[in-house]
């Protein structure tokens, strides 16, 4: 009985480890091209904007955009410039 419980626990631990490895790969290992280009969906999630807000944001902020099919990518350097341009000086809070 005790051996069966230990085997079940071991199986659950192995499943958890496999799931963590899978999630880690999805979050951290990206092709080299994505070092310079960020998928628009990632940007939308990061800034918590919906489709309409994102379209307006892309039109007004001068970001460098590449489109392949229906997917859009934002150049990391242009995003960094936007963030640098909007630094709040002497901001408290």
Beta strands, then each sheet from edge to edge (+ up, - down):
strand 1: 37-39
strand 2: 65-68
strand 3: 71-75
sheet 1: 1+ 3- 2+
end
